[in-house]
Amino acid sequence: MRPPSFPSVASPSRLRAFHAKAYNTRPQRRRPDFIEELPNSALIRLHGHRLLDSPAEALALIRTVERKYGAIREYRFLKDFEVQSYYQVFVNVAFQDPKALARLPAKGETVNFTLPTTISNRPGGVGLDELEPFLAAQEFADSKVPSFDNVMGNVMENKKEEVIKFTIEATGTLSPRPTPSSRIHRRSVAM
């Protein structure tokens, strides 16, 4: 008895279709699990080569978004796969109020924010004194995004403030990811 999936008539076109289906068992591309389609949710993408490497920097990003758009109900950071002390460039946030999501432009918006200065080689990592300024939720302010003051005061005067760009857009309006064939085409054109 033949397996039910084997074609009964072995024509060349049916065999090709059968083999293509059997060997192409790769799942379809989809968004990562952390990009949820929750109501009032948005995705933040960090730009550049600088990743967030401390909870103080991550919370500063969240508080900047809260001041610009409104209160955040929940947020999700994921650790980087290669260097576990860094966060990935994608952050998923869900706003408490639908009006906050309505403040986002249709195609997203690019925003600059100033990283807080922390002591990176401190034994035990980031301390509570460095996190305290970012633990309280921020109120929506209809003005330009404020930069946060230096967390450590004048301890690190010689270090310049770092500014990171990020793009925020509603998850329902995310642009589709490029397919592998378009990436191959771009690579071949660029060479």
Summary of the structure (lengths in Angstrom):
residues: 191
radius of gyration: 23.1
end to end distance: 53.1
largest distance: 81.4
contacts: 445
relative contact order: 0.20
helix: 28%
strand: 19%
